[in-house]
Amino acid sequence: MLDITVGYLLGKTEDDTLFKDPVMLKRLKELNKLPNSDKEHILYALDGLLQNVKAKQTYS
């Protein structure tokens, strides 16, 4: 087994460890099972949290 992602092989990402974390994969699978409206709400909230953290890092 190559132990790399398809995205890495296709040149879509430089990060060869992307999506190897089993906990994150489990979360993504659970998220994918939800109705689209619920997914949209969760991703909207997650995007806001990520933006907040990035802003803190930028101004720290």
C-alpha distance matrix in Angstrom:
0.0 3.8 5.6 8.4 10.8 12.3 15.5 14.3 13.2 16.6 18.5 19.7 19.1 19.0 17.5 13.8 14.2 16.0 15.6 13.3 16.4 16.6 20.4 20.5 18.3 20.7 23.6 22.5 22.1 25.5 27.0 25.8 27.7 30.9 33.7 33.6 36.7 35.2 32.0 34.3 36.3 33.4 31.8 35.3 35.8 32.4 33.1 36.5 35.1 32.6 35.5 37.6 35.2 34.7 38.5 39.0 36.6 38.4 41.8 41.1
3.8 0.0 3.8 5.5 8.5 10.2 12.9 11.2 10.1 13.7 15.2 16.7 15.9 15.5 14.4 10.6 11.7 13.8 14.2 12.2 15.7 16.7 20.3 19.9 18.1 21.0 23.4 22.1 22.2 25.8 26.8 25.7 28.0 31.0 33.6 33.1 36.1 34.7 31.3 33.2 35.3 32.5 30.5 33.8 34.4 30.9 31.3 34.6 33.3 30.5 33.2 35.5 33.0 32.2 35.9 36.5 34.0 35.6 39.1 38.5
5.6 3.8 0.0 3.8 7.0 9.8 12.1 10.5 10.8 14.2 15.3 16.1 14.6 14.3 12.3 8.6 8.6 10.8 10.9 8.5 11.9 13.1 16.7 16.3 14.8 17.7 20.1 19.1 19.5 22.8 23.9 23.2 25.5 28.4 31.2 30.8 33.6 31.9 28.6 30.6 32.4 29.4 27.6 30.9 31.3 27.7 28.3 31.6 30.0 27.4 30.2 32.3 29.8 29.2 33.0 33.5 31.0 32.8 36.3 35.5
8.4 5.5 3.8 0.0 3.8 6.8 8.4 6.7 7.4 10.7 11.6 12.3 10.9 10.9 9.3 5.7 6.8 8.4 9.3 8.2 11.9 13.7 16.9 15.7 14.2 17.6 19.5 17.9 18.7 22.2 22.6 21.8 24.6 27.2 29.7 28.9 31.6 30.3 26.7 28.4 30.4 27.6 25.4 28.6 29.2 25.7 25.9 29.2 28.0 25.1 27.7 30.1 27.7 26.8 30.6 31.3 28.9 30.4 34.0 33.6
10.8 8.5 7.0 3.8 0.0 3.8 5.3 5.2 6.5 8.8 10.0 9.8 9.1 10.4 9.0 6.4 7.4 7.1 7.5 7.9 11.6 13.2 16.1 14.2 12.4 16.0 17.4 15.3 16.2 19.8 19.8 18.7 21.7 24.2 26.5 25.5 28.3 27.2 23.6 25.1 27.4 24.8 22.5 25.6 26.6 23.2 23.3 26.8 26.0 23.2 25.7 28.3 26.3 25.4 29.1 30.2 28.1 29.4 33.0 33.0
12.3 10.2 9.8 6.8 3.8 0.0 3.8 5.4 5.0 6.1 8.6 8.5 9.3 11.4 11.1 9.2 10.9 9.9 10.2 11.3 14.9 16.1 18.8 16.6 14.4 17.8 19.1 16.4 17.0 20.7 20.5 18.7 21.7 24.2 26.1 24.8 27.9 27.3 23.6 25.0 27.6 25.4 22.9 26.0 27.5 24.4 24.1 27.8 27.4 24.7 26.8 29.8 28.2 27.0 30.6 32.1 30.1 31.1 34.7 35.1
15.5 12.9 12.1 8.4 5.3 3.8 0.0 3.8 5.4 5.1 6.1 4.9 5.9 8.7 8.9 8.3 10.3 8.5 9.7 11.8 15.0 16.8 18.9 16.2 14.7 18.3 18.8 16.0 17.3 20.8 19.9 18.4 21.8 23.8 25.5 23.8 26.5 26.0 22.3 23.1 25.8 23.7 20.8 23.6 25.2 22.1 21.4 25.0 24.9 21.9 23.7 26.8 25.3 23.9 27.3 29.1 27.0 27.8 31.5 32.1
14.3 11.2 10.5 6.7 5.2 5.4 3.8 0.0 3.8 5.4 5.1 5.7 5.1 6.2 6.8 5.7 8.7 8.3 10.6 11.7 15.1 17.5 19.8 17.4 16.3 20.0 20.8 18.3 19.9 23.3 22.6 21.5 24.9 26.9 28.8 27.2 29.8 29.1 25.3 26.1 28.5 26.2 23.3 26.0 27.3 23.9 23.1 26.6 26.1 22.8 24.7 27.6 25.7 24.1 27.6 29.0 26.6 27.4 31.1 31.4
13.2 10.1 10.8 7.4 6.5 5.0 5.4 3.8 0.0 3.8 5.5 7.6 8.3 9.4 10.4 8.6 11.7 11.7 13.4 14.1 17.7 19.7 22.4 20.2 18.6 22.2 23.3 20.7 21.7 25.3 24.9 23.3 26.5 28.8 30.5 29.0 31.9 31.4 27.6 28.6 31.2 29.1 26.2 29.0 30.5 27.2 26.5 30.0 29.7 26.5 28.3 31.3 29.4 27.8 31.2 32.8 30.3 31.0 34.8 35.1
16.6 13.7 14.2 10.7 8.8 6.1 5.1 5.4 3.8 0.0 3.8 5.5 7.9 10.0 11.8 11.1 14.1 13.1 14.7 16.3 19.7 21.6 23.9 21.3 19.6 23.2 23.9 20.9 22.0 25.5 24.6 22.8 26.0 28.1 29.4 27.5 30.3 30.3 26.5 27.1 30.0 28.2 25.2 27.7 29.6 26.6 25.4 29.0 29.2 26.0 27.4 30.7 29.3 27.4 30.7 32.6 30.4 30.7 34.4 35.2
18.5 15.2 15.3 11.6 10.0 8.6 6.1 5.1 5.5 3.8 0.0 3.8 5.5 7.0 9.7 10.0 13.3 12.5 14.9 16.6 19.7 22.2 24.2 21.4 20.4 24.1 24.4 21.6 23.3 26.6 25.4 24.0 27.5 29.3 30.5 28.4 30.9 30.8 27.0 27.2 29.8 28.0 24.8 27.0 28.7 25.6 24.2 27.6 27.6 24.2 25.4 28.6 27.1 24.9 28.1 30.0 27.6 27.7 31.5 32.3
19.7 16.7 16.1 12.3 9.8 8.5 4.9 5.7 7.6 5.5 3.8 0.0 3.8 7.1 9.1 10.2 12.7 10.8 13.0 15.4 18.1 20.5 22.1 19.0 18.1 21.8 21.6 18.7 20.6 23.7 22.2 20.9 24.5 26.0 27.2 24.9 27.3 27.2 23.4 23.4 26.1 24.4 21.1 23.2 25.1 22.1 20.6 24.0 24.3 21.0 22.1 25.5 24.2 22.1 25.3 27.4 25.3 25.5 29.2 30.2
19.1 15.9 14.6 10.9 9.1 9.3 5.9 5.1 8.3 7.9 5.5 3.8 0.0 3.8 5.4 7.3 9.7 8.2 11.1 13.3 15.8 18.6 20.1 17.1 16.9 20.6 20.4 17.9 20.3 23.2 21.9 21.2 24.8 26.2 27.8 25.7 27.8 27.3 23.5 23.6 25.9 23.8 20.5 22.7 24.1 20.7 19.4 22.7 22.4 19.0 20.4 23.4 21.7 19.7 23.0 24.8 22.4 22.9 26.6 27.3
19.0 15.5 14.3 10.9 10.4 11.4 8.7 6.2 9.4 10.0 7.0 7.1 3.8 0.0 3.8 6.2 9.0 8.9 12.5 13.8 16.2 19.4 21.0 18.4 18.5 22.3 22.3 20.3 22.7 25.6 24.5 24.1 27.8 29.2 30.9 29.0 30.9 30.1 26.4 26.6 28.5 26.2 23.0 25.1 26.0 22.6 21.3 24.3 23.6 20.0 21.3 24.1 21.9 19.8 23.1 24.5 21.7 22.1 25.9 26.2
17.5 14.4 12.3 9.3 9.0 11.1 8.9 6.8 10.4 11.8 9.7 9.1 5.4 3.8 0.0 3.8 5.5 5.6 9.4 10.4 12.5 16.0 17.5 15.1 15.5 19.2 19.3 17.7 20.2 23.0 22.2 22.2 25.7 27.2 29.3 27.7 29.6 28.4 24.7 25.3 26.9 24.3 21.4 23.8 24.3 20.6 19.9 22.9 21.7 18.3 20.2 22.6 20.2 18.6 22.2 23.2 20.5 21.5 25.2 25.1
13.8 10.6 8.6 5.7 6.4 9.2 8.3 5.7 8.6 11.1 10.0 10.2 7.3 6.2 3.8 0.0 3.8 5.6 8.7 8.6 11.5 14.6 16.8 15.0 14.8 18.5 19.3 17.8 19.7 22.8 22.6 22.3 25.6 27.5 29.9 28.6 30.9 29.5 25.9 26.9 28.7 25.9 23.3 26.0 26.5 22.8 22.6 25.7 24.4 21.2 23.4 25.7 23.2 22.0 25.7 26.4 23.7 25.1 28.7 28.3
14.2 11.7 8.6 6.8 7.4 10.9 10.3 8.7 11.7 14.1 13.3 12.7 9.7 9.0 5.5 3.8 0.0 3.8 6.3 5.5 7.9 11.2 13.3 11.8 12.0 15.5 16.4 15.5 17.5 20.3 20.4 20.6 23.7 25.5 28.2 27.3 29.4 27.6 24.1 25.5 26.9 23.8 21.6 24.5 24.5 20.8 21.1 24.0 22.3 19.4 22.1 24.1 21.4 20.7 24.5 24.9 22.4 24.3 27.7 27.0
16.0 13.8 10.8 8.4 7.1 9.9 8.5 8.3 11.7 13.1 12.5 10.8 8.2 8.9 5.6 5.6 3.8 0.0 3.8 5.6 7.6 10.7 12.2 9.8 9.9 13.6 13.9 12.5 14.8 17.6 17.2 17.3 20.6 22.3 24.8 23.7 25.7 24.1 20.6 21.8 23.4 20.4 18.1 21.0 21.3 17.6 17.8 21.0 19.7 16.8 19.5 21.8 19.5 18.8 22.6 23.4 21.3 23.0 26.5 26.3
15.6 14.2 10.9 9.3 7.5 10.2 9.7 10.6 13.4 14.7 14.9 13.0 11.1 12.5 9.4 8.7 6.3 3.8 0.0 3.8 5.5 7.6 9.3 6.9 6.2 10.0 10.7 9.3 11.3 14.2 14.2 14.3 17.3 19.3 22.1 21.4 23.6 21.8 18.4 20.2 21.7 18.6 16.8 20.1 20.4 16.8 17.7 21.0 19.6 17.3 20.4 22.5 20.5 20.4 24.1 24.9 23.2 25.2 28.5 28.2
13.3 12.2 8.5 8.2 7.9 11.3 11.8 11.7 14.1 16.3 16.6 15.4 13.3 13.8 10.4 8.6 5.5 5.6 3.8 0.0 3.8 6.0 8.8 7.9 7.3 10.5 12.2 11.7 13.0 15.8 16.6 16.9 19.5 21.7 24.8 24.5 26.7 24.6 21.4 23.5 24.8 21.5 20.1 23.4 23.3 19.7 20.9 23.9 22.1 19.9 23.2 24.9 22.5 22.7 26.4 26.7 24.8 27.1 30.3 29.6
16.4 15.7 11.9 11.9 11.6 14.9 15.0 15.1 17.7 19.7 19.7 18.1 15.8 16.2 12.5 11.5 7.9 7.6 5.5 3.8 0.0 3.8 5.5 5.4 6.2 8.7 10.1 10.7 12.4 14.4 15.4 16.5 18.8 20.6 23.9 23.9 25.8 23.3 20.4 22.6 23.3 19.8 18.8 22.1 21.4 17.9 19.6 22.3 20.1 18.3 21.8 23.1 20.6 21.4 25.0 24.9 23.3 26.0 28.9 27.9
16.6 16.7 13.1 13.7 13.2 16.1 16.8 17.5 19.7 21.6 22.2 20.5 18.6 19.4 16.0 14.6 11.2 10.7 7.6 6.0 3.8 0.0 3.8 5.5 5.0 6.1 8.6 9.8 10.4 12.3 14.1 15.1 16.8 19.0 22.5 23.1 25.1 22.4 19.8 22.6 23.2 19.7 19.3 22.8 22.1 18.9 21.1 23.8 21.7 20.4 24.1 25.2 23.1 24.2 27.7 27.6 26.4 29.1 31.8 30.9
20.4 20.3 16.7 16.9 16.1 18.8 18.9 19.8 22.4 23.9 24.2 22.1 20.1 21.0 17.5 16.8 13.3 12.2 9.3 8.8 5.5 3.8 0.0 3.8 5.4 5.1 6.3 8.7 10.0 10.7 12.3 14.3 15.8 17.3 20.9 21.6 23.1 20.1 17.9 20.6 20.7 17.1 17.2 20.5 19.3 16.3 18.9 21.2 18.9 18.2 21.9 22.7 20.7 22.3 25.7 25.3 24.6 27.5 29.9 29.0
20.5 19.9 16.3 15.7 14.2 16.6 16.2 17.4 20.2 21.3 21.4 19.0 17.1 18.4 15.1 15.0 11.8 9.8 6.9 7.9 5.4 5.5 3.8 0.0 3.8 5.4 5.0 6.2 8.6 9.8 10.4 12.1 14.4 15.8 19.1 19.1 20.7 18.0 15.3 17.7 18.2 14.6 14.1 17.5 16.7 13.5 15.7 18.3 16.4 15.3 18.9 20.2 18.4 19.6 23.1 23.2 22.4 25.0 27.7 27.2
18.3 18.1 14.8 14.2 12.4 14.4 14.7 16.3 18.6 19.6 20.4 18.1 16.9 18.5 15.5 14.8 12.0 9.9 6.2 7.3 6.2 5.0 5.4 3.8 0.0 3.8 5.4 5.1 6.1 8.6 9.7 10.4 12.6 14.7 18.0 18.3 20.5 18.1 15.3 18.0 19.1 15.8 15.2 18.9 18.7 15.7 17.7 20.7 19.3 18.1 21.6 23.2 21.6 22.6 26.0 26.5 25.6 28.0 30.8 30.5
20.7 21.0 17.7 17.6 16.0 17.8 18.3 20.0 22.2 23.2 24.1 21.8 20.6 22.3 19.2 18.5 15.5 13.6 10.0 10.5 8.7 6.1 5.1 5.4 3.8 0.0 3.8 5.5 5.1 6.2 8.6 9.8 10.9 13.1 16.7 17.7 19.7 16.9 14.7 18.0 18.6 15.3 15.6 19.3 18.7 16.3 18.9 21.5 20.0 19.5 23.1 24.3 23.0 24.4 27.7 27.9 27.4 30.1 32.6 32.2
23.6 23.4 20.1 19.5 17.4 19.1 18.8 20.8 23.3 23.9 24.4 21.6 20.4 22.3 19.3 19.3 16.4 13.9 10.7 12.2 10.1 8.6 6.3 5.0 5.4 3.8 0.0 3.8 5.4 5.1 6.1 8.5 10.1 11.2 14.7 15.4 16.9 13.9 11.7 14.7 15.1 11.6 12.1 15.7 15.0 12.6 15.5 18.0 16.5 16.3 19.9 21.1 20.1 21.7 24.7 25.1 25.0 27.5 29.9 29.7
22.5 22.1 19.1 17.9 15.3 16.4 16.0 18.3 20.7 20.9 21.6 18.7 17.9 20.3 17.7 17.8 15.5 12.5 9.3 11.7 10.7 9.8 8.7 6.2 5.1 5.5 3.8 0.0 3.8 5.4 5.0 6.0 8.7 10.2 13.3 13.3 15.4 13.1 10.2 13.1 14.3 11.3 10.8 14.6 14.8 12.4 14.5 17.6 16.8 16.1 19.3 21.2 20.4 21.4 24.6 25.5 25.2 27.3 30.0 30.2
22.1 22.2 19.5 18.7 16.2 17.0 17.3 19.9 21.7 22.0 23.3 20.6 20.3 22.7 20.2 19.7 17.5 14.8 11.3 13.0 12.4 10.4 10.0 8.6 6.1 5.1 5.4 3.8 0.0 3.8 5.4 5.0 6.5 9.2 12.5 13.4 15.9 13.7 11.4 14.7 16.1 13.5 13.6 17.4 17.7 15.8 18.0 21.0 20.3 19.9 23.0 24.8 24.2 25.2 28.3 29.2 29.0 31.1 33.8 33.9
25.5 25.8 22.8 22.2 19.8 20.7 20.8 23.3 25.3 25.5 26.6 23.7 23.2 25.6 23.0 22.8 20.3 17.6 14.2 15.8 14.4 12.3 10.7 9.8 8.6 6.2 5.1 5.4 3.8 0.0 3.8 5.4 5.3 7.0 10.7 12.3 14.2 11.5 9.9 13.6 14.3 11.7 12.8 16.4 16.3 14.9 17.6 20.1 19.4 19.7 22.9 24.3 23.9 25.4 28.3 28.9 29.2 31.5 33.8 33.9
27.0 26.8 23.9 22.6 19.8 20.5 19.9 22.6 24.9 24.6 25.4 22.2 21.9 24.5 22.2 22.6 20.4 17.2 14.2 16.6 15.4 14.1 12.3 10.4 9.7 8.6 6.1 5.0 5.4 3.8 0.0 3.8 5.4 5.5 8.7 9.4 11.1 8.6 6.3 9.9 10.9 8.4 9.2 12.8 13.1 12.0 14.4 17.0 16.8 17.1 20.0 21.6 21.6 23.0 25.7 26.7 27.1 29.1 31.4 31.9
25.8 25.7 23.2 21.8 18.7 18.7 18.4 21.5 23.3 22.8 24.0 20.9 21.2 24.1 22.2 22.3 20.6 17.3 14.3 16.9 16.5 15.1 14.3 12.1 10.4 9.8 8.5 6.0 5.0 5.4 3.8 0.0 3.8 5.5 8.0 8.4 11.3 9.8 7.3 10.6 12.7 11.0 11.1 14.6 15.7 14.6 16.3 19.3 19.5 19.4 22.0 24.1 24.2 25.1 27.8 29.2 29.4 31.1 33.7 34.4
27.7 28.0 25.5 24.6 21.7 21.7 21.8 24.9 26.5 26.0 27.5 24.5 24.8 27.8 25.7 25.6 23.7 20.6 17.3 19.5 18.8 16.8 15.8 14.4 12.6 10.9 10.1 8.7 6.5 5.3 5.4 3.8 0.0 3.8 6.8 8.8 11.5 9.9 8.8 12.4 13.9 12.6 13.6 16.8 17.7 17.0 19.2 21.8 22.0 22.3 25.0 26.8 27.0 28.2 30.8 32.0 32.4 34.3 36.7 37.3
30.9 31.0 28.4 27.2 24.2 24.2 23.8 26.9 28.8 28.1 29.3 26.0 26.2 29.2 27.2 27.5 25.5 22.3 19.3 21.7 20.6 19.0 17.3 15.8 14.7 13.1 11.2 10.2 9.2 7.0 5.5 5.5 3.8 0.0 3.8 6.3 8.2 6.2 6.1 9.7 10.8 10.0 11.7 14.4 15.2 15.3 17.5 19.7 20.2 21.1 23.5 25.1 25.7 27.2 29.4 30.7 31.5 33.3 35.4 36.2
33.7 33.6 31.2 29.7 26.5 26.1 25.5 28.8 30.5 29.4 30.5 27.2 27.8 30.9 29.3 29.9 28.2 24.8 22.1 24.8 23.9 22.5 20.9 19.1 18.0 16.7 14.7 13.3 12.5 10.7 8.7 8.0 6.8 3.8 0.0 3.8 5.6 5.5 6.4 8.8 10.3 10.9 12.4 14.3 15.8 16.6 18.2 20.3 21.4 22.4 24.3 26.1 27.2 28.4 30.4 31.9 33.0 34.5 36.5 37.6
33.6 33.1 30.8 28.9 25.5 24.8 23.8 27.2 29.0 27.5 28.4 24.9 25.7 29.0 27.7 28.6 27.3 23.7 21.4 24.5 23.9 23.1 21.6 19.1 18.3 17.7 15.4 13.3 13.4 12.3 9.4 8.4 8.8 6.3 3.8 0.0 3.8 5.4 5.0 6.1 8.7 9.9 10.3 12.0 14.2 15.0 16.0 18.2 19.8 20.5 22.0 24.2 25.5 26.3 28.1 30.1 31.1 32.2 34.4 35.8
36.7 36.1 33.6 31.6 28.3 27.9 26.5 29.8 31.9 30.3 30.9 27.3 27.8 30.9 29.6 30.9 29.4 25.7 23.6 26.7 25.8 25.1 23.1 20.7 20.5 19.7 16.9 15.4 15.9 14.2 11.1 11.3 11.5 8.2 5.6 3.8 0.0 3.8 5.4 5.1 6.4 8.8 10.0 10.6 12.5 14.3 15.3 16.8 18.7 20.0 21.1 22.9 24.7 25.7 27.1 29.0 30.5 31.5 33.3 34.8
35.2 34.7 31.9 30.3 27.2 27.3 26.0 29.1 31.4 30.3 30.8 27.2 27.3 30.1 28.4 29.5 27.6 24.1 21.8 24.6 23.3 22.4 20.1 18.0 18.1 16.9 13.9 13.1 13.7 11.5 8.6 9.8 9.9 6.2 5.5 5.4 3.8 0.0 3.8 5.4 5.2 6.2 8.6 9.8 10.8 12.3 14.1 15.6 16.7 18.3 20.0 21.4 22.8 24.3 25.9 27.4 28.8 30.3 32.0 33.2
32.0 31.3 28.6 26.7 23.6 23.6 22.3 25.3 27.6 26.5 27.0 23.4 23.5 26.4 24.7 25.9 24.1 20.6 18.4 21.4 20.4 19.8 17.9 15.3 15.3 14.7 11.7 10.2 11.4 9.9 6.3 7.3 8.8 6.1 6.4 5.0 5.4 3.8 0.0 3.8 5.5 5.2 6.0 8.4 9.9 10.3 11.9 14.1 15.3 16.1 18.0 19.8 20.9 22.1 24.0 25.7 26.7 28.1 30.2 31.3
34.3 33.2 30.6 28.4 25.1 25.0 23.1 26.1 28.6 27.1 27.2 23.4 23.6 26.6 25.3 26.9 25.5 21.8 20.2 23.5 22.6 22.6 20.6 17.7 18.0 18.0 14.7 13.1 14.7 13.6 9.9 10.6 12.4 9.7 8.8 6.1 5.1 5.4 3.8 0.0 3.8 5.5 5.2 6.0 8.6 9.8 10.3 12.2 14.2 15.1 16.2 18.3 20.0 20.8 22.3 24.4 25.6 26.6 28.5 30.1
36.3 35.3 32.4 30.4 27.4 27.6 25.8 28.5 31.2 30.0 29.8 26.1 25.9 28.5 26.9 28.7 26.9 23.4 21.7 24.8 23.3 23.2 20.7 18.2 19.1 18.6 15.1 14.3 16.1 14.3 10.9 12.7 13.9 10.8 10.3 8.7 6.4 5.2 5.5 3.8 0.0 3.8 5.5 5.1 6.3 8.6 9.9 10.7 12.5 14.3 15.4 16.8 18.7 20.1 21.3 22.9 24.6 25.8 27.4 28.8
33.4 32.5 29.4 27.6 24.8 25.4 23.7 26.2 29.1 28.2 28.0 24.4 23.8 26.2 24.3 25.9 23.8 20.4 18.6 21.5 19.8 19.7 17.1 14.6 15.8 15.3 11.6 11.3 13.5 11.7 8.4 11.0 12.6 10.0 10.9 9.9 8.8 6.2 5.2 5.5 3.8 0.0 3.8 5.4 5.2 6.1 8.6 9.9 10.6 12.2 14.2 15.4 16.6 18.3 20.0 21.3 22.7 24.3 26.0 27.0
31.8 30.5 27.6 25.4 22.5 22.9 20.8 23.3 26.2 25.2 24.8 21.1 20.5 23.0 21.4 23.3 21.6 18.1 16.8 20.1 18.8 19.3 17.2 14.1 15.2 15.6 12.1 10.8 13.6 12.8 9.2 11.1 13.6 11.7 12.4 10.3 10.0 8.6 6.0 5.2 5.5 3.8 0.0 3.8 5.4 4.9 5.9 8.5 9.7 10.2 12.0 14.0 15.2 16.1 18.0 19.8 20.8 22.1 24.2 25.4
35.3 33.8 30.9 28.6 25.6 26.0 23.6 26.0 29.0 27.7 27.0 23.2 22.7 25.1 23.8 26.0 24.5 21.0 20.1 23.4 22.1 22.8 20.5 17.5 18.9 19.3 15.7 14.6 17.4 16.4 12.8 14.6 16.8 14.4 14.3 12.0 10.6 9.8 8.4 6.0 5.1 5.4 3.8 0.0 3.8 5.5 5.2 6.3 8.8 10.0 10.6 12.5 14.5 15.4 16.6 18.6 20.2 21.1 22.8 24.4
35.8 34.4 31.3 29.2 26.6 27.5 25.2 27.3 30.5 29.6 28.7 25.1 24.1 26.0 24.3 26.5 24.5 21.3 20.4 23.3 21.4 22.1 19.3 16.7 18.7 18.7 15.0 14.8 17.7 16.3 13.1 15.7 17.7 15.2 15.8 14.2 12.5 10.8 9.9 8.6 6.3 5.2 5.4 3.8 0.0 3.8 5.5 5.1 6.3 8.7 9.9 10.7 12.6 14.4 15.4 16.8 18.7 20.1 21.4 22.6
32.4 30.9 27.7 25.7 23.2 24.4 22.1 23.9 27.2 26.6 25.6 22.1 20.7 22.6 20.6 22.8 20.8 17.6 16.8 19.7 17.9 18.9 16.3 13.5 15.7 16.3 12.6 12.4 15.8 14.9 12.0 14.6 17.0 15.3 16.6 15.0 14.3 12.3 10.3 9.8 8.6 6.1 4.9 5.5 3.8 0.0 3.8 5.3 5.1 6.1 8.5 9.8 10.7 12.3 14.2 15.4 16.6 18.3 20.1 21.1
33.1 31.3 28.3 25.9 23.3 24.1 21.4 23.1 26.5 25.4 24.2 20.6 19.4 21.3 19.9 22.6 21.1 17.8 17.7 20.9 19.6 21.1 18.9 15.7 17.7 18.9 15.5 14.5 18.0 17.6 14.4 16.3 19.2 17.5 18.2 16.0 15.3 14.1 11.9 10.3 9.9 8.6 5.9 5.2 5.5 3.8 0.0 3.8 5.5 5.1 6.1 8.6 10.0 10.5 12.2 14.3 15.3 16.3 18.4 19.9
36.5 34.6 31.6 29.2 26.8 27.8 25.0 26.6 30.0 29.0 27.6 24.0 22.7 24.3 22.9 25.7 24.0 21.0 21.0 23.9 22.3 23.8 21.2 18.3 20.7 21.5 18.0 17.6 21.0 20.1 17.0 19.3 21.8 19.7 20.3 18.2 16.8 15.6 14.1 12.2 10.7 9.9 8.5 6.3 5.1 5.3 3.8 0.0 3.8 5.5 5.1 6.2 8.8 9.9 10.6 12.4 14.4 15.3 16.6 18.3
35.1 33.3 30.0 28.0 26.0 27.4 24.9 26.1 29.7 29.2 27.6 24.3 22.4 23.6 21.7 24.4 22.3 19.7 19.6 22.1 20.1 21.7 18.9 16.4 19.3 20.0 16.5 16.8 20.3 19.4 16.8 19.5 22.0 20.2 21.4 19.8 18.7 16.7 15.3 14.2 12.5 10.6 9.7 8.8 6.3 5.1 5.5 3.8 0.0 3.8 5.4 5.1 6.3 8.7 9.9 10.7 12.5 14.3 15.6 16.5
32.6 30.5 27.4 25.1 23.2 24.7 21.9 22.8 26.5 26.0 24.2 21.0 19.0 20.0 18.3 21.2 19.4 16.8 17.3 19.9 18.3 20.4 18.2 15.3 18.1 19.5 16.3 16.1 19.9 19.7 17.1 19.4 22.3 21.1 22.4 20.5 20.0 18.3 16.1 15.1 14.3 12.2 10.2 10.0 8.7 6.1 5.1 5.5 3.8 0.0 3.8 5.4 5.2 6.2 8.6 9.9 10.6 12.3 14.4 15.3
35.5 33.2 30.2 27.7 25.7 26.8 23.7 24.7 28.3 27.4 25.4 22.1 20.4 21.3 20.2 23.4 22.1 19.5 20.4 23.2 21.8 24.1 21.9 18.9 21.6 23.1 19.9 19.3 23.0 22.9 20.0 22.0 25.0 23.5 24.3 22.0 21.1 20.0 18.0 16.2 15.4 14.2 12.0 10.6 9.9 8.5 6.1 5.1 5.4 3.8 0.0 3.8 5.5 5.1 6.1 8.6 9.9 10.5 12.3 14.1
37.6 35.5 32.3 30.1 28.3 29.8 26.8 27.6 31.3 30.7 28.6 25.5 23.4 24.1 22.6 25.7 24.1 21.8 22.5 24.9 23.1 25.2 22.7 20.2 23.2 24.3 21.1 21.2 24.8 24.3 21.6 24.1 26.8 25.1 26.1 24.2 22.9 21.4 19.8 18.3 16.8 15.4 14.0 12.5 10.7 9.8 8.6 6.2 5.1 5.4 3.8 0.0 3.8 5.5 5.1 6.3 8.7 9.9 10.8 12.1
35.2 33.0 29.8 27.7 26.3 28.2 25.3 25.7 29.4 29.3 27.1 24.2 21.7 21.9 20.2 23.2 21.4 19.5 20.5 22.5 20.6 23.1 20.7 18.4 21.6 23.0 20.1 20.4 24.2 23.9 21.6 24.2 27.0 25.7 27.2 25.5 24.7 22.8 20.9 20.0 18.7 16.6 15.2 14.5 12.6 10.7 10.0 8.8 6.3 5.2 5.5 3.8 0.0 3.8 5.4 5.1 6.2 8.6 10.1 10.4
34.7 32.2 29.2 26.8 25.4 27.0 23.9 24.1 27.8 27.4 24.9 22.1 19.7 19.8 18.6 22.0 20.7 18.8 20.4 22.7 21.4 24.2 22.3 19.6 22.6 24.4 21.7 21.4 25.2 25.4 23.0 25.1 28.2 27.2 28.4 26.3 25.7 24.3 22.1 20.8 20.1 18.3 16.1 15.4 14.4 12.3 10.5 9.9 8.7 6.2 5.1 5.5 3.8 0.0 3.8 5.4 5.1 6.1 8.7 9.9
38.5 35.9 33.0 30.6 29.1 30.6 27.3 27.6 31.2 30.7 28.1 25.3 23.0 23.1 22.2 25.7 24.5 22.6 24.1 26.4 25.0 27.7 25.7 23.1 26.0 27.7 24.7 24.6 28.3 28.3 25.7 27.8 30.8 29.4 30.4 28.1 27.1 25.9 24.0 22.3 21.3 20.0 18.0 16.6 15.4 14.2 12.2 10.6 9.9 8.6 6.1 5.1 5.4 3.8 0.0 3.8 5.4 5.0 6.2 8.5
39.0 36.5 33.5 31.3 30.2 32.1 29.1 29.0 32.8 32.6 30.0 27.4 24.8 24.5 23.2 26.4 24.9 23.4 24.9 26.7 24.9 27.6 25.3 23.2 26.5 27.9 25.1 25.5 29.2 28.9 26.7 29.2 32.0 30.7 31.9 30.1 29.0 27.4 25.7 24.4 22.9 21.3 19.8 18.6 16.8 15.4 14.3 12.4 10.7 9.9 8.6 6.3 5.1 5.4 3.8 0.0 3.8 5.5 5.3 5.9
36.6 34.0 31.0 28.9 28.1 30.1 27.0 26.6 30.3 30.4 27.6 25.3 22.4 21.7 20.5 23.7 22.4 21.3 23.2 24.8 23.3 26.4 24.6 22.4 25.6 27.4 25.0 25.2 29.0 29.2 27.1 29.4 32.4 31.5 33.0 31.1 30.5 28.8 26.7 25.6 24.6 22.7 20.8 20.2 18.7 16.6 15.3 14.4 12.5 10.6 9.9 8.7 6.2 5.1 5.4 3.8 0.0 3.8 5.6 5.3
38.4 35.6 32.8 30.4 29.4 31.1 27.8 27.4 31.0 30.7 27.7 25.5 22.9 22.1 21.5 25.1 24.3 23.0 25.2 27.1 26.0 29.1 27.5 25.0 28.0 30.1 27.5 27.3 31.1 31.5 29.1 31.1 34.3 33.3 34.5 32.2 31.5 30.3 28.1 26.6 25.8 24.3 22.1 21.1 20.1 18.3 16.3 15.3 14.3 12.3 10.5 9.9 8.6 6.1 5.0 5.5 3.8 0.0 3.8 5.7
41.8 39.1 36.3 34.0 33.0 34.7 31.5 31.1 34.8 34.4 31.5 29.2 26.6 25.9 25.2 28.7 27.7 26.5 28.5 30.3 28.9 31.8 29.9 27.7 30.8 32.6 29.9 30.0 33.8 33.8 31.4 33.7 36.7 35.4 36.5 34.4 33.3 32.0 30.2 28.5 27.4 26.0 24.2 22.8 21.4 20.1 18.4 16.6 15.6 14.4 12.3 10.8 10.1 8.7 6.2 5.3 5.6 3.8 0.0 3.8
41.1 38.5 35.5 33.6 33.0 35.1 32.1 31.4 35.1 35.2 32.3 30.2 27.3 26.2 25.1 28.3 27.0 26.3 28.2 29.6 27.9 30.9 29.0 27.2 30.5 32.2 29.7 30.2 33.9 33.9 31.9 34.4 37.3 36.2 37.6 35.8 34.8 33.2 31.3 30.1 28.8 27.0 25.4 24.4 22.6 21.1 19.9 18.3 16.5 15.3 14.1 12.1 10.4 9.9 8.5 5.9 5.3 5.7 3.8 0.0
